[in-house]
Amino acid sequence: MSLQRIFRISLAGALLLPALAVAGAAEDYAVAKKAYDAGDVVGAMPLLRKGTDAGHAPSMVLLGDILDSSEFDEEAAVVFRKAADLGDAEGQFRLGKLYSLGEGVKKDLAEAHRLILAAAKQGHRQATNVIAQAYLSAQLGIPESAREGEESLRWVKAAVDNDYLPAIDAMVLAYRNGGFGLAPDAKEADRLQAKANALRNVQQATTRPKRRAAK
């Protein structure tokens, strides 16, 4: 076998190693997640750290979540950043939250907004709702003047699609009074109000304590 062919085979094998590592990490993650869900955090941690070292974003996020919940905020930020740098929406969202609170990192609302927005643009539901709320309340460094703009309307509508009640309430008012530059539309306002009422009823039903049977 020629040296050139040996080199090509070796190179092909080297290129496959990262993919194989991530594939193995996905299997380890499944085992770790099962252990974590069963309450075995100690058993899950080594597999999650192994997956993190292999570049497996879901392992990074779950590991970061455990560290964050355990008040190891700085280490959580490091792990979430690794996932965010891979373009993982959950990693971006979690790191953005840390920046918004100043936990594990220096508080930076502009960076928090950038990261959470990046996650929202990938369809992350929580990130979408947070961005919508940021526009509604002028948070995450969003100025008061931007609350009624086209970008605000875009994200509030996206949050409505997620059944996010504050966004639905805001759109009801907008269609009643012509907010966000919209023309008043009583029919659409009524439709959204009915949606909000239905969601509140569901939430109340799921959170209402069960009555004890009479003895």
N, C-alpha and C positions, 0 to 999 in steps of 0.2 A: 504494500500500500504506500502510495506516495506521501511525502510530508505535507503536501498541499491538501490532500484529501483528509489526512489526520487532523490538520488544522481546522478544516471546515466542520468536521464532525465534533471536535472539541468546542468550537465556537457555537454550534447549534445547541449542544448540551448546556453550555453556559447561559445561553439565552432562555432556555427552558426553565432553569432553576428558579427565577423569581415567580413564574407562573405556578410552578409546582409548590413553592413555599406558600403562596397565597391560597392555593387549593387545599393544602394541608391545614392551613390556618382556619379556613372556613369549616372544616370538619371539627377542629379543636373548639372553635367558637360555638358550634352546635352543642357540644358536650358541656362547655362552660356555661352556656345560657341555661341549659337544663338544670345544672347544679345550682346556678344563681337563683332560678325560679323556685327551686326546692329549699332555698334558704342556706345553701352551702357556699357562702361567699369565699371562704378560705380555699375551698377546692377549686373554685372558678378562677381565682386570681392568677395562678401560674400559667394556665392555658391562655388567658387573656393577655398576659404580658408577652408570652411567646408569639401570639398572633399580632400584637402590636409591633414587635421587632420584625415580623415578616411583612409588615405593611398592609395588614388587614384592617380596613377602616371600621367595620362593626365591632371588632375586638377593642379598638382604641376607644370608641364611644362608650361601650359598656364599662371598660376599665376606668375611663374618666368619670363616668357617672358614679361608680363605687367610691372613687377617691373624693369626688366632690361631696357626696353624702357623708363621708367620714371626716370632712373638714380638712382634707389634704388639698387645699385649693390650688396651691402653686403647682403641685404635681399634676393635678387634674387639668390645669390650663395647658401644661406642656403636652399632655396626651391629646387633648381636644385640638390643639394647634396642629398636631401631626395629621389628624383626620381632616381638618379644615384645609390644610395644604394639599391634600389629595383631591380636594373638590367635593368632599363628602358633606351633604347638606346638613345632616344631624350634627356633625362636628362643627360646622360653621355656626349653627344656631347655638349650640352649647357654649362655644367660646365667646360668641357675641353676648350671651347672657352674663358671662363672667365679667366681660368688659363693662357692661351696663351697670353692674353692681359693685365693681371694684374688688372682686374676690379672686385672689390668686394672681391678679394683674392690676396695674394702675388703672383706675376708672377712666374710661375714654369713650364718651358717647358717640363720637364720630366713627371710631373703629367698631363699636357695637353695632351701629347702624349699618356699616358696610358689610359686616359679616352676616347679620340677620337678613339683610336685603338679598345678599348672595344666595342664602338658603331659600328665601321666599321665591326667588326667580327660578329655583329648581322645583317649585311646587310643594315645599315643606309647609304643612298646614299650620303648625304653631307659629312658624316664622311669618307666614302670611298674616295671621291674626295680630301678631305683635306689631308688624309694620302698619297695618290698618289702624290699630289703637294708637300708635305713635303719631299718625297724622291726625286722628280725632282729638288727641290730647296735647299735641305739640310736644312730644317726648322724643328721646334719642337725638336731640339736637335739631329736630325739625322746627323751623320757625313758625310762628303763629300765622304769618302771611301765606304759608303753603297749605293750610288746613282745608281750603275750599278749592284748590287747584285740580287740574286734570289728573295728576299723579295720585293725589289723595283719593279721588273718586275711583281710580283704577283699583287701588288696593282695598278700599272699603268694599267695593263690589266683589272682589275676589274673596274677601272674608265672609261676605254674605253667602257665597256659594259653599263656604265651610260651616254654615249654620252658626256663625259667631254672633251672638245676640247684640252686643254693643254696635256692631256694624249694621245689623238689620234695623235696630232702633234709629240709627243715624240716617239710614236711607228712607225710613218711614217719614221722618221729619223733613228730609230733603224733598220728597215727593209731595208732602203737604204744603211746604212753604217755598219751594223753589231753590233749595240749597244746592251747593256744588255746581251752580250754573244750570241746573236742570229746570225744565218747565214743570209746573205743578201737574201732578197726575194722581187724582184721587183713587182711581182703580188700582194702580200699582201700589199706592200707599196702603190700601186696604188688603191687597194680596200679601204684602210683606208683614203687615200687622197680624194677619191671621197666622202666618208662618211663625212669627215671634211668640204668639200666644200658644201655639201648639208645642213649640220647643220648651217653653216655660212649664207647661203642663207635664210634659215628659220628665223634665228635670225634677219637678216637685214630686212626681210619682216615684221616681227612683231614689230620692233622698228622704222621703217621708218615713219616719219610724213606724214599724209594724205594730199594730195594736195587739196586746196580749188577749188571748181568749179568756172569757169570763169563767171563773171557777164555779 
